[in-house]
Amino acid sequence: MTYFTAQEISSGMVVSIPLRKSEVLGLVVGTRDARDEKGTVRASSYALKKIKKILGPSIFTQEFIEGAKEIARFFVSSPGEVINQIVPKTIFEKYKELSVAKAEGKKEAEFKLEKFAFQRELDERLTFYKTLIRTEFARGNSIFIVLPTIEAVLFFAEELSRGIERYVYSMHGELSKKELVVRYNKVILESHSVLILSTPYFIFIHRPDIRTLVVEQESSGAYYTQSRPYLDLRIIAEILGTTRRQKIIFADTILRVETLARHEERELLEFYPLKWRIESNSTTLIVNQRADTQEFHLIGKETKKEIEKALLSQGRVFVYTVRRGLRPITLCNDCGTTLTCANCSSPLVLHSTEGGTRTFVCHKCKMRRSADSKCEHCGGWRLVALGYGSESVYGELKNFFPETAISIIDKDNAKTPQEAKKKVKDFESKKGGILVGTELALQYLTKPLNTIVVGSIDSLFNIPSFRINEKIFHMINTLRQKSERLFLIQTRLKDTRMLESALSGNILSFYREEIKERKGLRYPPESRIIKLTLEGKKAVIEKEGSAIEQSLSPYAPEKFSAFISKIKNLYRIHIILRLPRAAWSLPSLLHNGSIDEELSKKLRAISPSVAVRVDPQDLL
């Protein structure tokens, strides 16, 4: 939005502006001399409104404002939308109570930009950080560690704050407004060097003495925002860190394929040689479900025996399941049609209710449907539920071990973080016991477990995502590291090469196979993907999609139906562009990177109803 004033004003100032019939706060992200814009103002279809009042400087530094502009260029957005997405609302609500950041000191004449890949197991990284903190504090420098989740922030704070508690500040979304203001002001005003541990939404916080920025658990999917503008917060951290002239470290037990490729291309340096194999003290056991030709059980005979061994020694057992509910897929035995949601065409999942009845639930739009349904295609009654979810496994374990305490964590049975934390705390405080859980449970399990069982991951291989192999590899090794005695996996795909690499913790073998496949199919990091999503009535989006295809024809657009092609009676299609990385990048991300300005104009001219994602998490 554009306003005018006759007063002296600059980027970063907070102003009071008219918006519709109310008066709201605004942040100045750029200024232009009105004398140079007379032609533009006269040609404008709307009248410029006057700024009501200049309220003074904001907490946002000039480097942050400039960084927001670069982020907006990369993600085809606006600086205002970016700032609104990555800064908590409380910061705007309480801006009068926040201390203004210190002015930047004199910058070094020469600055050597250094970015590092740091692939080591968690214990090794924590040891390194403790040394790094002592060294940087001795030099009068501060450190900022970005983490993807609140649980990770709290864990790292506990591990790294011993002896320096007074100078460690955790910033995250569970803080009250009052506590957030207090901590922010302490971070800004503290004369001593500090360690800031925060979720990505506090990356705007800056002190001139922050010389090192660490992006921890770099492979986490939690770095993607789930609403417009769609952003990858790792990229934002890198842009801002570069703008602020900070040393940047990308760290994880297993770095993303894209990050490892950047290391291979020497875009990223290394502190220590990257560790290419994940060690585990537990025994790995593969239970071949194809070999069991007798009556099928979700928990096979061999698996049941191993769980019994663990319980007899009072060990805790975690059973991982890919899906929640009872059965993730239901087919008609007469015509073979999959039972889908009438609103959005997603497969319906069979669930049990507290009263013991069963119902179909759509995990996408939450629509419910009676389990006594007919096939909508042929009207047949012979519906067969296939696969299994967390509730099925929980029920079978209850039958096998009626005297054992068994609990379950998934989105249906632990609807809040507090509920999940309580269940894990109860589980970890007792000797023996079984916990059934989906991926949701992993972020809360911090103590080693006697035995970990993977019920089955075979269904994941059917997901048409170019990142699915990477997801499976990460998941298996995250679980392997949490097991003390036994890591057991039930599968019918025991000879899969990727599974062999994952079960041996061989990152290098996995990376070589994965990067070869991605290069052949022009998936990231071989190309930069931009995904456009259209949603609406079928005829309307087909027409609009064809027009976009025509406009973007020099960039070889690919149009296809979304994996879930209809949501709440609205159809969805995707259009993707595959570009050379250097053709859509920034100097802060790639030394020879630039934004294709012609393409940028075309993308910005597309209707706002079309969602644009740069470097999307998937193509589904």
Backbone torsions as a table, in degrees:
resi	resn	phi	psi	omega
1	MET	NA	145.0	-176.0
2	THR	-119.1	132.9	178.8
3	TYR	-131.8	172.9	177.9
4	PHE	-132.0	158.7	175.6
5	THR	-156.7	152.2	176.3
6	ALA	-93.2	-5.5	-177.5
7	GLN	-86.5	162.8	176.6
8	GLU	-70.2	130.6	-176.2
9	ILE	-150.6	152.5	-179.8
10	SER	-146.2	165.7	179.4
11	SER	-57.2	142.8	177.9
12	GLY	96.2	-10.2	-179.3
13	MET	-80.6	151.3	176.5
14	VAL	-98.1	133.3	-178.3
15	VAL	-131.6	161.2	173.7
16	SER	-103.9	124.6	-174.0
17	ILE	-131.5	150.6	175.0
18	PRO	-78.7	136.0	176.6
19	LEU	-139.9	112.3	-172.2
20	ARG	55.9	-117.2	-177.7
21	LYS	-104.9	9.0	-178.6
22	SER	-123.3	175.4	178.9
23	GLU	-118.6	126.8	-174.9
24	VAL	-130.1	168.0	176.4
25	LEU	-83.1	145.6	177.2
26	GLY	-134.6	155.6	177.7
27	LEU	-115.2	125.4	-179.7
28	VAL	-76.7	120.4	-179.7
29	VAL	-110.0	-4.4	177.9
30	GLY	-176.2	153.1	178.5
31	THR	-134.7	149.4	174.9
32	ARG	-138.5	147.0	178.4
33	ASP	-72.3	125.2	-177.0
34	ALA	-61.0	-28.5	-179.9
35	ARG	-64.7	-27.6	179.2
36	ASP	-87.5	-6.5	-174.2
37	GLU	-117.4	16.8	-175.7
38	LYS	-56.1	-46.1	-179.1
39	GLY	-60.8	-44.0	-179.6
40	THR	-63.8	-42.5	-178.9
41	VAL	-64.2	-43.6	-179.2
42	ARG	-64.3	-36.2	-177.4
43	ALA	-80.8	-9.1	-176.2
44	SER	-66.1	143.5	-179.8
45	SER	-82.1	-2.7	179.7
46	TYR	-136.7	156.6	-178.9
47	ALA	-85.7	135.3	177.1
48	LEU	-68.9	139.5	177.2
49	LYS	-102.1	154.7	-175.8
50	LYS	-90.4	139.9	173.6
51	ILE	-64.2	129.6	-178.1
52	LYS	-70.5	-45.7	-174.6
53	LYS	-158.9	139.7	173.4
54	ILE	-92.9	118.1	-173.3
55	LEU	-92.8	-10.8	176.3
56	GLY	120.6	-176.6	-179.1
57	PRO	-67.6	151.4	178.7
58	SER	-101.2	-179.8	178.2
59	ILE	-78.9	-10.0	-175.3
60	PHE	-86.0	128.2	-179.5
61	THR	-77.2	163.7	178.0
62	GLN	-62.5	-34.8	178.2
63	GLU	-62.8	-37.5	179.1
64	PHE	-67.8	-43.0	179.0
65	ILE	-61.2	-45.9	179.4
66	GLU	-64.4	-38.5	177.4
67	GLY	-63.4	-39.7	179.1
68	ALA	-62.8	-35.7	177.7
69	LYS	-65.6	-42.2	178.3
70	GLU	-66.3	-40.5	177.9
71	ILE	-61.1	-42.7	179.8
72	ALA	-63.2	-38.9	176.9
73	ARG	-61.4	-44.9	-176.0
74	PHE	-67.2	-43.4	-174.3
75	PHE	-95.3	12.9	178.2
76	VAL	53.5	56.6	-178.1
77	SER	-137.0	-159.6	176.0
78	SER	-124.7	154.2	179.2
79	PRO	-56.4	-38.6	179.8
80	GLY	-63.3	-43.2	179.0
81	GLU	-64.6	-40.3	179.6
82	VAL	-63.0	-49.3	-178.2
83	ILE	-62.7	-41.4	179.1
84	ASN	-63.5	-30.9	-179.5
85	GLN	-78.3	-39.2	-170.5
86	ILE	-100.6	0.5	178.0
87	VAL	-117.7	127.0	-179.5
88	PRO	-58.5	145.8	-178.9
89	LYS	-59.0	-32.8	-178.8
90	THR	-58.1	-33.8	-179.2
91	ILE	-61.9	-38.8	178.8
92	PHE	-76.0	-36.9	-179.3
93	GLU	-67.3	-33.9	-173.8
94	LYS	-110.6	22.3	-171.6
95	TYR	-58.6	-30.7	-179.0
96	LYS	-66.8	-23.0	-178.0
97	GLU	-92.9	-3.8	-175.4
98	LEU	-95.6	140.6	178.7
99	SER	-75.6	139.7	178.1
100	VAL	-74.4	136.0	-178.2
101	ALA	-58.7	146.9	177.9
102	LYS	-63.8	147.3	178.1
103	ALA	-66.9	147.7	177.8
104	GLU	-63.4	137.9	175.6
105	GLY	-75.8	-177.1	179.2
106	LYS	-66.0	127.0	-176.7
107	LYS	-79.4	149.7	179.1
108	GLU	-64.0	142.0	-179.5
109	ALA	-61.2	-40.0	179.5
110	GLU	-119.2	132.7	179.5
111	PHE	-129.5	123.9	179.7
112	LYS	-101.7	111.7	-180.0
113	LEU	-72.5	123.1	180.0
114	GLU	-127.2	128.7	176.1
115	LYS	-127.0	138.5	-172.4
116	PHE	-127.1	146.5	168.0
117	ALA	-101.7	132.5	-175.7
118	PHE	-133.1	95.3	-177.1
119	GLN	-110.4	97.4	178.2
120	ARG	-145.3	162.3	177.8
121	GLU	-69.8	161.4	-170.5
122	LEU	-55.5	-47.0	-178.2
123	ASP	-59.1	-40.6	179.2
124	GLU	-67.1	-38.2	179.2
125	ARG	-67.3	-40.4	179.5
126	LEU	-63.4	-41.4	177.3
127	THR	-61.5	-42.5	179.0
128	PHE	-62.6	-44.1	-178.3
129	TYR	-63.0	-37.3	179.1
130	LYS	-62.4	-40.6	177.0
131	THR	-68.0	-43.4	-179.5
132	LEU	-60.5	-42.8	-179.1
133	ILE	-62.3	-45.7	179.3
134	ARG	-60.7	-44.0	-177.9
135	THR	-64.3	-47.9	-178.0
136	GLU	-68.6	-38.3	177.1
137	PHE	-61.6	-40.2	179.8
138	ALA	-63.6	-28.1	178.9
139	ARG	-89.0	-1.2	-178.9
140	GLY	81.8	21.0	-178.1
141	ASN	-108.3	151.9	176.4
142	SER	-104.7	165.0	-178.1
143	ILE	-131.3	141.1	177.5
144	PHE	-120.4	120.6	176.9
145	ILE	-113.0	118.6	178.0
146	VAL	-94.0	134.3	179.2
147	LEU	-129.6	151.0	-170.5
148	PRO	-76.5	-24.9	-174.8
149	THR	-134.5	161.6	177.8
150	ILE	-62.9	-41.1	-179.0
151	GLU	-60.4	-39.6	179.1
152	ALA	-66.5	-40.2	177.7
153	VAL	-60.0	-46.9	-178.1
154	LEU	-64.8	-39.6	179.5
155	PHE	-64.9	-48.1	-179.0
156	PHE	-65.0	-35.7	178.3
157	ALA	-62.4	-42.7	179.5
158	GLU	-65.2	-39.1	-176.3
159	GLU	-76.2	-32.7	-170.8
160	LEU	-104.3	-7.4	-172.3
161	SER	-91.1	-8.1	-175.4
162	ARG	-60.4	121.5	178.8
163	GLY	90.7	-16.1	-179.8
164	ILE	-131.1	28.4	-174.3
165	GLU	-51.2	-36.6	-176.0
166	ARG	-64.9	-22.9	-174.1
167	TYR	-112.8	14.6	179.0
168	VAL	-110.6	128.2	-177.1
169	TYR	-127.1	122.4	177.7
170	SER	-100.5	128.0	-179.3
171	MET	-122.4	122.6	-178.9
172	HIS	-160.5	173.6	-172.2
173	GLY	-74.0	-10.6	179.8
174	GLU	-88.8	-1.9	178.0
175	LEU	-72.9	143.2	173.7
176	SER	-68.4	161.6	179.6
177	LYS	-58.0	-41.5	-178.9
178	LYS	-64.1	-46.7	-178.7
179	GLU	-67.0	-35.5	178.9
180	LEU	-62.3	-44.5	179.1
181	VAL	-62.4	-44.3	-179.4
182	VAL	-60.7	-48.5	-177.5
183	ARG	-66.5	-41.1	179.6
184	TYR	-58.9	-48.3	-178.3
185	ASN	-63.3	-35.9	177.7
186	LYS	-66.4	-41.7	178.7
187	VAL	-59.2	-44.8	-175.7
188	ILE	-72.6	-38.2	-171.9
189	LEU	-94.1	-14.1	-178.4
190	GLU	-62.0	126.4	-178.4
191	SER	-78.6	-24.8	179.1
192	HIS	-80.9	157.8	173.7
193	SER	-59.8	149.1	-177.7
194	VAL	-130.7	159.6	170.6
195	LEU	-112.8	119.6	178.5
196	ILE	-105.4	125.3	175.9
197	LEU	-116.6	120.5	-173.0
198	SER	-151.8	157.5	168.1
199	THR	-72.6	165.8	-173.8
200	PRO	-62.0	-19.0	-174.3
201	TYR	-77.6	4.1	175.0
202	PHE	-119.9	18.9	-179.4
203	ILE	-66.5	-15.3	178.3
204	PHE	-68.3	-21.6	-178.6
205	ILE	-65.0	132.6	-178.5
206	HIS	-145.9	141.1	169.7
207	ARG	-126.9	143.8	-179.1
208	PRO	-60.8	-21.7	-176.6
209	ASP	-91.5	4.4	176.0
210	ILE	-75.9	111.1	-177.6
211	ARG	-106.2	-15.8	-176.6
212	THR	-130.4	129.7	175.8
213	LEU	-118.9	122.7	-180.0
214	VAL	-111.3	127.9	172.5
215	VAL	-101.3	99.0	-174.9
216	GLU	-88.3	157.3	-178.1
217	GLN	47.6	49.9	-171.2
218	GLU	-58.2	-23.3	-176.8
219	SER	-85.8	-3.6	-173.9
220	SER	-65.7	136.4	175.7
221	GLY	-72.6	-11.1	-179.5
222	ALA	-69.5	-9.1	178.4
223	TYR	-76.6	-10.5	177.0
224	TYR	-87.0	136.2	174.3
225	THR	-80.0	152.6	-174.5
226	GLN	-104.7	3.7	178.8
227	SER	-139.7	166.7	-178.3
228	ARG	-67.9	147.2	-12.2
229	PRO	-70.0	141.3	-176.5
230	TYR	-78.2	115.9	-173.1
231	LEU	-125.8	151.4	168.7
232	ASP	-103.9	110.2	-171.7
233	LEU	-69.3	-17.1	173.5
234	ARG	-67.9	-40.8	178.5
235	ILE	-65.7	-39.3	178.6
236	ILE	-62.5	-43.9	178.5
237	ALA	-60.4	-40.6	-179.2
238	GLU	-67.5	-42.3	179.2
239	ILE	-63.2	-47.2	-178.7
240	LEU	-67.1	-40.6	178.7
241	GLY	-61.9	-39.0	178.3
242	THR	-68.7	-43.4	178.9
243	THR	-59.6	-35.4	-178.4
244	ARG	-89.0	2.4	176.8
245	ARG	62.8	49.4	179.9
246	GLN	-108.5	151.3	171.3
247	LYS	-74.5	132.6	-174.7
248	ILE	-117.2	132.9	-179.6
249	ILE	-123.2	124.6	173.3
250	PHE	-100.6	117.5	-170.3
251	ALA	-128.8	141.6	174.1
252	ASP	-174.4	166.7	173.8
253	THR	-67.7	-42.5	175.1
254	ILE	-130.1	109.8	178.5
255	LEU	-72.6	156.3	178.0
256	ARG	-61.3	156.2	177.4
257	VAL	-57.5	-41.5	179.6
258	GLU	-60.9	-39.8	-178.2
259	THR	-71.6	-40.2	177.1
260	LEU	-64.2	-34.8	177.6
261	ALA	-67.1	-37.9	177.4
262	ARG	-65.3	-36.3	176.2
263	HIS	-66.3	-42.1	179.8
264	GLU	-63.5	-33.9	178.8
265	GLU	-83.9	3.4	178.4
266	ARG	67.4	22.6	171.4
267	GLU	-75.6	-28.8	179.2
268	LEU	-116.8	134.3	176.9
269	LEU	-86.5	-174.2	176.2
270	GLU	-141.0	140.6	174.4
271	PHE	-71.5	-48.7	177.1
272	TYR	-128.6	158.8	174.5
273	PRO	-54.0	135.7	-179.4
274	LEU	-61.5	141.1	178.5
275	LYS	-89.5	122.0	-171.9
276	TRP	-103.7	2.9	177.0
277	ARG	-137.6	133.8	-179.9
278	ILE	-95.1	121.7	-179.1
279	GLU	-84.0	150.8	175.5
280	SER	-146.7	134.1	179.9
281	ASN	-83.9	-11.0	-177.3
282	SER	-87.3	161.3	176.2
283	THR	-83.2	139.6	176.4
284	THR	-102.9	128.2	-179.3
285	LEU	-128.0	126.1	177.0
286	ILE	-102.7	122.6	176.4
287	VAL	-101.2	113.7	-177.8
288	ASN	-80.9	107.0	-178.0
289	GLN	-70.1	-18.1	176.3
290	ARG	-68.1	-27.8	-174.8
291	ALA	-74.9	-21.5	-177.7
292	ASP	-87.8	95.0	-175.5
293	THR	-92.2	-3.9	178.9
294	GLN	-83.5	-159.5	-177.3
295	GLU	-57.9	130.0	-176.3
296	PHE	-79.3	135.8	172.4
297	HIS	-128.9	147.1	177.3
298	LEU	-60.8	-39.1	174.9
299	ILE	-105.4	106.5	-176.4
300	GLY	-65.5	168.2	-177.2
301	LYS	-58.4	-47.6	-178.1
302	GLU	-64.6	-38.7	178.8
303	THR	-65.1	-43.4	179.6
304	LYS	-59.5	-41.6	179.6
305	LYS	-62.3	-40.8	-179.2
306	GLU	-68.4	-36.0	176.2
307	ILE	-65.5	-40.5	178.1
308	GLU	-60.5	-42.2	177.9
309	LYS	-59.2	-44.9	-178.9
310	ALA	-63.4	-43.2	-178.1
311	LEU	-68.1	-35.9	178.2
312	LEU	-63.6	-30.4	178.1
313	SER	-93.2	12.9	-180.0
314	GLN	61.2	31.2	177.1
315	GLY	-87.6	155.0	178.4
316	ARG	-92.3	143.2	-176.4
317	VAL	-123.5	130.9	173.7
318	PHE	-113.2	127.9	178.6
319	VAL	-112.3	114.2	-176.5
320	TYR	-90.7	134.1	174.6
321	THR	-126.2	147.4	-177.6
322	VAL	-76.5	-39.8	-174.3
323	ARG	-113.9	156.5	170.4
324	ARG	-98.9	171.4	-177.9
325	GLY	87.8	-172.1	179.2
326	LEU	-87.7	-57.5	-177.9
327	ARG	-135.0	124.2	-174.8
328	PRO	-78.4	-19.5	-177.3
329	ILE	-134.4	138.8	174.5
330	THR	-128.9	127.9	-179.1
331	LEU	-114.8	154.2	171.8
332	CYS	-86.4	125.9	-177.5
333	ASN	-74.0	-14.2	-179.2
334	ASP	-87.6	-44.4	-175.6
335	CYS	-119.7	-6.2	176.5
336	GLY	80.5	7.0	-179.3
337	THR	-73.7	139.1	175.9
338	THR	-80.3	135.5	178.3
339	LEU	-73.7	119.3	-176.2
340	THR	-125.3	164.6	-179.7
341	CYS	-71.6	135.6	179.5
342	ALA	-69.4	-24.0	-178.4
343	ASN	-83.0	-44.1	-169.3
344	CYS	-130.8	2.4	176.0
345	SER	69.2	10.6	176.2
346	SER	-76.4	148.5	176.6
347	PRO	-60.1	135.3	177.8
348	LEU	-80.5	141.6	-177.9
349	VAL	-110.1	130.6	-180.0
350	LEU	-79.1	128.5	179.1
351	HIS	-125.6	156.7	170.2
352	SER	-100.3	151.1	179.3
353	THR	-106.7	170.7	-179.0
354	GLU	-61.5	-29.1	-179.9
355	GLY	-81.2	-1.5	177.9
356	GLY	93.7	-6.6	177.4
357	THR	-81.2	171.1	-179.5
358	ARG	-119.8	149.5	-178.9
359	THR	-149.4	151.9	174.6
360	PHE	-90.0	136.9	-179.4
361	VAL	-130.4	136.5	173.0
362	CYS	-90.7	119.4	-178.9
363	HIS	-73.9	-12.3	-178.4
364	LYS	-87.5	-52.9	-176.2
365	CYS	-112.7	1.0	174.2
366	LYS	74.0	8.8	177.8
367	MET	-63.5	140.7	178.4
368	ARG	-113.4	150.5	-177.8
369	ARG	-148.1	142.1	-178.0
370	SER	-59.1	143.5	177.5
371	ALA	-70.2	-15.6	178.4
372	ASP	-89.7	49.3	-176.6
373	SER	-94.4	156.2	172.6
374	LYS	-98.7	162.3	173.0
375	CYS	-69.5	125.8	-177.8
376	GLU	-72.7	-16.8	-178.2
377	HIS	-83.9	-47.9	-175.9
378	CYS	-119.3	-5.7	-179.7
379	GLY	79.6	7.2	-178.5
380	GLY	-72.7	154.0	179.6
381	TRP	-97.0	-14.2	-172.1
382	ARG	-81.8	75.0	178.7
383	LEU	-92.6	134.1	-177.6
384	VAL	-119.9	121.2	178.6
385	ALA	-85.0	130.4	-175.8
386	LEU	-120.8	164.4	-179.5
387	GLY	70.8	-175.4	176.0
388	TYR	-155.0	151.7	-179.3
389	GLY	-120.8	-169.4	-174.7
390	SER	-62.1	-35.8	-178.9
391	GLU	-68.7	-35.9	177.5
392	SER	-64.7	-45.4	-180.0
393	VAL	-64.3	-43.2	178.5
394	TYR	-58.1	-45.0	-179.5
395	GLY	-63.8	-41.7	-179.7
396	GLU	-67.7	-39.7	177.9
397	LEU	-65.5	-34.9	176.7
398	LYS	-62.2	-38.6	178.5
399	ASN	-69.8	-39.6	-178.5
400	PHE	-73.1	-37.8	-174.2
401	PHE	-129.1	68.7	-173.9
402	PRO	-64.3	-23.0	-177.8
403	GLU	-93.0	-2.9	-175.8
404	THR	-95.8	140.9	175.7
405	ALA	-71.5	119.2	-178.4
406	ILE	-127.3	131.0	177.5
407	SER	-129.0	170.0	-174.8
408	ILE	-139.5	137.4	176.5
409	ILE	-127.2	114.2	169.3
410	ASP	-154.2	-177.6	-175.2
411	LYS	-65.6	-21.6	179.7
412	ASP	-86.0	-30.2	-174.4
413	ASN	-107.8	-3.6	173.4
414	ALA	-144.4	85.1	-169.1
415	LYS	-81.5	-12.2	178.0
416	THR	-131.3	156.6	175.8
417	PRO	-56.8	-37.1	-179.3
418	GLN	-63.8	-40.4	179.0
419	GLU	-65.4	-41.4	178.9
420	ALA	-65.6	-44.2	179.7
421	LYS	-60.7	-41.5	-179.8
422	LYS	-63.5	-42.3	179.6
423	LYS	-63.9	-42.3	179.4
424	VAL	-66.8	-41.1	179.1
425	LYS	-61.2	-43.9	177.6
426	ASP	-62.8	-42.5	-179.2
427	PHE	-64.3	-45.3	-176.0
428	GLU	-76.4	-17.3	-178.4
429	SER	-85.3	-9.9	-177.0
430	LYS	-109.9	154.3	172.8
431	LYS	-86.0	135.3	-176.4
432	GLY	76.1	-177.5	178.9
433	GLY	107.6	157.3	-178.8
434	ILE	-128.3	135.9	173.7
435	LEU	-120.3	125.3	175.0
436	VAL	-101.1	133.7	-177.7
437	GLY	-159.3	155.7	172.3
438	THR	-91.3	-169.0	179.6
439	GLU	-56.8	-27.4	179.3
440	LEU	-55.2	-35.2	-175.3
441	ALA	-71.9	-24.9	-170.3
442	LEU	-61.9	-37.7	-176.5
443	GLN	-70.3	-15.7	-178.8
444	TYR	-100.2	-14.3	-178.9
445	LEU	-84.8	107.2	-176.5
446	THR	-109.6	-19.2	-178.6
447	LYS	-97.6	148.5	178.5
448	PRO	-61.3	151.4	-178.4
449	LEU	-120.8	143.9	-179.4
450	ASN	-59.6	-50.4	-175.6
451	THR	-137.6	135.6	174.2
452	ILE	-123.2	129.8	-179.1
453	VAL	-117.6	128.6	171.3
454	VAL	-99.3	109.9	-175.5
455	GLY	-55.7	-48.9	173.8
456	SER	-177.5	141.3	174.7
457	ILE	-120.8	7.3	-173.6
458	ASP	-57.7	-35.6	-177.4
459	SER	-65.8	-24.3	179.7
460	LEU	-64.6	-31.1	-178.9
461	PHE	-65.6	-15.3	-179.8
462	ASN	-87.9	-7.0	-179.2
463	ILE	-76.7	123.7	-175.8
464	PRO	-81.3	61.3	178.7
465	SER	-118.0	136.6	-178.7
466	PHE	-70.3	-11.6	179.1
467	ARG	-99.4	2.0	-170.2
468	ILE	-66.0	-38.2	178.0
469	ASN	-61.8	-40.8	179.0
470	GLU	-64.3	-41.5	179.3
471	LYS	-61.8	-44.3	-179.7
472	ILE	-65.4	-43.7	180.0
473	PHE	-59.3	-45.4	179.1
474	HIS	-63.3	-46.1	-176.5
475	MET	-61.4	-45.6	-179.2
476	ILE	-60.9	-44.4	-176.2
477	ASN	-77.0	-26.5	171.7
478	THR	-63.4	-42.9	179.0
479	LEU	-69.6	-43.2	179.7
480	ARG	-55.1	-40.2	-177.1
481	GLN	-71.4	-18.8	-179.1
482	LYS	-90.3	-8.5	-176.8
483	SER	-95.2	139.8	179.8
484	GLU	-98.0	-44.7	-175.3
485	ARG	-101.6	-49.7	-171.0
486	LEU	-145.8	133.5	168.8
487	PHE	-115.6	116.1	-174.6
488	LEU	-119.6	135.1	178.4
489	ILE	-129.5	128.7	175.4
490	GLN	-93.5	129.2	-177.5
491	THR	-159.5	158.2	170.9
492	ARG	-107.0	5.1	-175.4
493	LEU	-120.5	41.8	-172.8
494	LYS	-62.7	-21.8	-177.3
495	ASP	-94.8	7.6	178.2
496	THR	-66.5	130.9	-175.5
497	ARG	-60.8	-42.3	-180.0
498	MET	-61.7	-39.0	179.8
499	LEU	-66.3	-37.4	177.1
500	GLU	-62.3	-44.0	179.0
501	SER	-64.6	-42.1	-178.1
502	ALA	-64.7	-44.4	-176.5
503	LEU	-71.4	-19.7	176.1
504	SER	-98.3	-2.2	-179.7
505	GLY	68.7	25.3	-175.7
506	ASN	-88.6	91.2	-177.6
507	ILE	-66.9	-40.8	-176.1
508	LEU	-62.6	-44.7	179.1
509	SER	-61.8	-44.7	179.1
510	PHE	-62.8	-46.0	-176.9
511	TYR	-60.7	-44.3	-178.4
512	ARG	-61.6	-42.2	179.0
513	GLU	-68.3	-42.9	-176.3
514	GLU	-67.8	-44.3	-177.8
515	ILE	-67.0	-34.9	177.2
516	LYS	-63.1	-44.5	-179.3
517	GLU	-66.6	-42.4	-178.4
518	ARG	-67.1	-37.9	177.7
519	LYS	-63.0	-40.4	-179.8
520	GLY	-64.8	-31.3	-177.5
521	LEU	-102.5	4.1	179.5
522	ARG	58.6	42.6	172.6
523	TYR	-95.1	159.2	176.2
524	PRO	-54.9	140.2	10.8
525	PRO	-90.3	6.9	-179.4
526	GLU	-64.3	-30.7	-179.7
527	SER	-141.2	164.3	172.6
528	ARG	-99.3	122.1	-177.7
529	ILE	-101.1	134.0	171.4
530	ILE	-117.6	124.7	-176.8
531	LYS	-113.8	128.9	175.8
532	LEU	-110.3	134.0	-179.2
533	THR	-120.8	124.6	177.6
534	LEU	-109.2	138.7	-178.8
535	GLU	-138.1	132.0	179.6
536	GLY	162.5	-159.9	177.1
537	LYS	-67.0	143.0	-170.5
538	LYS	-55.3	-48.2	-177.1
539	ALA	-64.9	-36.7	-177.3
540	VAL	-67.8	-47.8	-176.5
541	ILE	-74.1	-27.7	175.3
542	GLU	-64.9	-41.8	179.1
543	LYS	-66.9	-46.2	-179.8
544	GLU	-65.3	-40.1	179.5
545	GLY	-62.5	-38.9	178.4
546	SER	-65.8	-38.0	178.7
547	ALA	-66.2	-39.6	178.3
548	ILE	-66.9	-42.2	176.0
549	GLU	-55.7	-44.4	-179.2
550	GLN	-64.6	-43.2	-179.2
551	SER	-64.3	-36.4	-175.8
552	LEU	-98.3	13.5	-174.6
553	SER	-54.5	-32.6	177.9
554	PRO	-64.3	-14.5	-176.5
555	TYR	-107.0	15.4	175.8
556	ALA	52.2	60.5	-180.0
557	PRO	-66.5	149.1	177.2
558	GLU	-120.8	120.7	-177.6
559	LYS	-108.9	137.8	179.0
560	PHE	-159.7	161.2	177.6
561	SER	-72.2	145.8	177.4
562	ALA	-66.0	155.7	179.6
563	PHE	-56.7	-45.2	168.8
564	ILE	-102.1	100.9	-166.3
565	SER	-81.0	-10.0	-178.7
566	LYS	-147.0	129.9	176.8
567	ILE	-130.1	121.0	-179.9
568	LYS	51.3	47.5	177.1
569	ASN	67.0	14.3	174.9
570	LEU	-111.0	128.9	-178.3
571	TYR	-83.1	154.6	-177.2
572	ARG	-132.9	134.4	172.4
573	ILE	-133.2	153.7	178.1
574	HIS	-115.2	148.9	168.7
575	ILE	-128.3	126.4	-179.7
576	ILE	-119.3	149.7	173.7
577	LEU	-119.6	136.6	175.0
578	ARG	-112.1	113.4	-176.1
579	LEU	-116.6	153.0	169.5
580	PRO	-59.6	141.6	-177.1
581	ARG	-53.8	-42.5	-177.1
582	ALA	-67.8	-20.0	-178.5
583	ALA	-80.0	-15.7	175.0
584	TRP	-141.8	82.5	-179.8
585	SER	-155.5	-172.3	178.3
586	LEU	-134.0	153.6	176.1
587	PRO	-57.3	-27.0	178.6
588	SER	-74.2	-14.2	179.3
589	LEU	-108.4	-32.5	-177.3
590	LEU	-148.7	130.2	-170.4
591	HIS	-56.4	-32.9	-179.9
592	ASN	-109.5	21.0	-175.9
593	GLY	-79.4	149.7	176.1
594	SER	-156.2	162.4	176.8
595	ILE	-96.3	129.6	175.6
596	ASP	-69.0	101.6	-172.7
597	GLU	-65.8	-33.2	178.3
598	GLU	-65.9	-43.7	177.4
599	LEU	-65.8	-40.5	179.4
600	SER	-57.6	-43.3	178.6
601	LYS	-61.9	-43.3	-180.0
602	LYS	-63.4	-42.8	-179.5
603	LEU	-66.3	-38.7	-179.3
604	ARG	-73.4	-19.9	178.5
605	ALA	-82.6	-13.1	179.8
606	ILE	-70.1	149.0	-179.0
607	SER	-52.3	139.5	178.0
608	PRO	-60.9	-17.3	179.2
609	SER	-70.9	-15.7	179.0
610	VAL	-88.8	122.9	179.5
611	ALA	-80.7	131.0	179.3
612	VAL	-113.5	126.0	177.6
613	ARG	-124.0	123.2	175.5
614	VAL	-100.0	131.9	-173.8
615	ASP	54.3	57.4	-176.4
616	PRO	-67.3	158.7	179.1
617	GLN	-66.9	-33.7	177.2
618	ASP	-154.4	176.7	179.9
619	LEU	-109.2	10.3	-172.7
620	LEU	-74.9	NA	NA
